[in-house]
């Protein structure tokens, strides 16, 4: 984010246009007010200026508004006429410091930018900024004075000018304008809004009060997740009041945890983020934390207030300008914050912590051992390389160079394919040429027009560029050898030899070993004369004039980094697994981390820790992983390649032959047989938990086409993991391996069941261009639905149909509440059935039937959340209860509040409780408001959040 508002044109009125009115006596033809020397209205908000004779309002030039004035004194025939011109402009938005004043004056007058600004505070509290300068306009020498008066979120700029020979008169007239000016009075709408007004939000049983001035910060529609938003009239400043980013906060470091969570959220949506300061402040006995940082071109000040056991609220104030610039409006708002306990008669329970899924996968165990080395990367798709003491990260359009643990943006462009640091200078490979990012030295390399650069790497104090011949139209160039060129700081280019063939995107120079490792083409004749699959060869060159030596054939290489013992290569060798490999020689290769390099990129190794970029959930973090953890869990993250999975699948099918698994025990037995073969031949167990199975299958899709045997094995792993999660295996009538190889008709999930078809899951992961799949990880997330697993679509459909009780559909179609209640009571454990019944009745507009059906379940001591929600929804929405007296509404509130204490994480219950509270407590609107704000505190998305936002806006 570079600006909170679109910058208005830097030209409010050009002096040339203003001076199109000749500065001569012939100007008597101008249209003027009939009255002169009176009080004139300025702008649109009630400001006035009292001017004595000889001032009058006149149109000097078009398209700049009505506030134009001329003062003419003296006789043109006798002593010479002295004429002064004024154009006034009303500016909406708080101007609070010298950069603000200068920007506003520059917007209003295109001359005098470099002139010193004089700043003073007037007796009425307004700020006055003045600028005096001379300028030549179309051959005429002119004298100018710009006056800016700012107060209470509004400002007025007066551009005053005359002939240079009349400069003394012009300055006197300018002072006359300032002395006669009056801001909007206290009885005007703007003046009334300039007085601080107390506002409040309710969070975690606390009333958080604060003051804003409506004429300075107007209330605007709340953004997603916010409880209240305010913006200045020019949108240059914005205040967001929102629940704390994270409720899972360590009690011993709660303030730091809240600030860190806010910082991570800011970093995820910005190109760069620099923290300026942080600290603690006490508000009404509560210890709070503040954070001041620069986010692109925006200053963000955060105030985090912990409330209750896990809750909290954050004030986020964004403004343009420098981080050190004064912001008195912001400071006054933060200083006005007061904390009180909310109405004790209607206390809401604490928002529960969201139970995290207990992920016991090897990847999660490994990540838990990591030590965060740097701040999270500002882009999730970046490659990261270490050059000396600095890290460099880049994606296709931006380059970041690490400084003191942060990631300031150093270069922005397009089609970036590489970045390197040499002798303290940053070099970027963009559009097949190298650019040096500073004001000195050579801007573009190489200069030889018959070459393009495919890769760059640091080479001591110089740079290595791997160059390919410039392609000729219609002529393939991938088989050509790569030229190794040294680029020195003075622009000198020296050819050092050749390094393999084909396009190269990864290379690293090992200074102590005097070796250059390059990921290039397979063979000088490939691919035009050979039918080999797409592969890469690692070429090692000593740069001694001898041909490069092959260090092995690789399926994919994603990064190469020079380390003390050799080279760290992130990728997958042929007949090897995807991960981080330490290469000491052509046959000396050690697997450091067996995990997809889409999750981990190796960036460094010091013998005790492996530094990696870990990418999960759209965020990239630089972690140092202990070597012991890498050997224990790192080699288990993904220890299988496509070839090994195919071999294990082949062995499993050869052993089972015609014994096709068709029971729960047989599926698990088949998985165990394959597992035993994996341990015996590849020294690692097959994954069992859903996260690990999902990662394995997705990795097989990334490698390319998987054999039929490998697909059957993957499907078996998916089926076994679902059974382990509590799934019911649905056998087919005639078991056959064809059902495990081909995907039959899809059976959709229903209100009664979640259906897992292992073959369909594998096909989606391997053949879909997106390569996605989601496995059921825990039976508890099913919400009462049955988990059905099978490969026979007809059998699965029949089992789903059997879950529908006898007579249910007929009773539902007839809206027979008595019969429906009997069917539901006989199937009390089927929560999905009741949910479906409520949904159908509501969809048909039968709120009376839904209320009658839900009432017996809602009043029971073991009532489910969905029953209370259905009963309250029908009661609050039914027209028949619109006239219900307050006592009955309060009874509904009592039931809803009791249910909310049983189900404190229910946003639906909280929303309905707020609707009931509006009718039950019309003189205490804060109770309903606290319910709606709580809905937004739990979730900023979905129908409930939208309804809560609309209710708060009423």
Secondary structure, 3 states (H helix, E strand, C coil): CCCCCCCCCCCCCCHHHHCCCCCCHHHHHCCECCCCCCEEEECCCCEEEECCCCEEEECCCCCCCCCEEEEEECCCCCCCCEEEEEEEEEEECCCCCHHHHHHHHHHHCCCCCCCCCEEEECCCCCEEEEEEEEEEECCEEEEEEEEEEEECCEEEEEEEEEEHHHHHHHHHHHHHHHHCEECCCCCCHHHHHCCCEEEEEEECCEEEEEEECCCCEEEECCCCCEEEEEEECCCCEEEEEEECCCCCCCHHHHHHHHHHHHHHHHHHCCCCEEEEEEEEEEECCEEEEEEEEEECCEEEEEEEEECCCCCEEEEEEEEECCCCCCCHHHHHHHHCCEEEECCHHHCCCCCCCCCCCCCCCHHHHHHHCCEECCCCCCCCCCEEEEECCEEEEECCCEEEEEECCEEEEEEECCCEEEEEEECCEEEEEECCEEEECCCCCCCEECCCCCEEEEEEEEECCEEEEEEEECCCCCCCCCCCEEEEEEECCCCCEEEEEEEEECCCCEEEEECCCCEEEEEECCCCCCCCCCCCCCCEEEEEECCCCCCCEEEEEEEEEEEEEEECCEEEEEEEECCCCEEEEEECCCCCEEEEECCCCCCEEEEEECCCEEEEEEEECCEEEEEEEEHHHHHHCHHHCCCCCHHHHHHHHHHHHHHHCCCCCCCHHHHHHHHHHHHHHHHHHHCCCCCCCHHHHHHHHHHHHHHCCCCHHHHHHHHHHHHHHHHHCCCEECCCCCCCCHHHHCCCCCCCCCCCEEEECHHHHHHHHHHCCCCCCCCCCCHHHHCCCEEEECCCHHHHHHHHHHCCCCCHHHHHHHCCHHHHHHHHHHCCCCHHHHHHHHHHHHHCCCHHHHHHHHHHHHCCCCCCHHHHHHHHHHHHHCHHHCCCCHHHHHHHHHHHHHHHHHCCCCHHHHHHHHHHHHHHCCCCHHHHHHHHHHHHHHCCCCHHHHHHHHHHHC
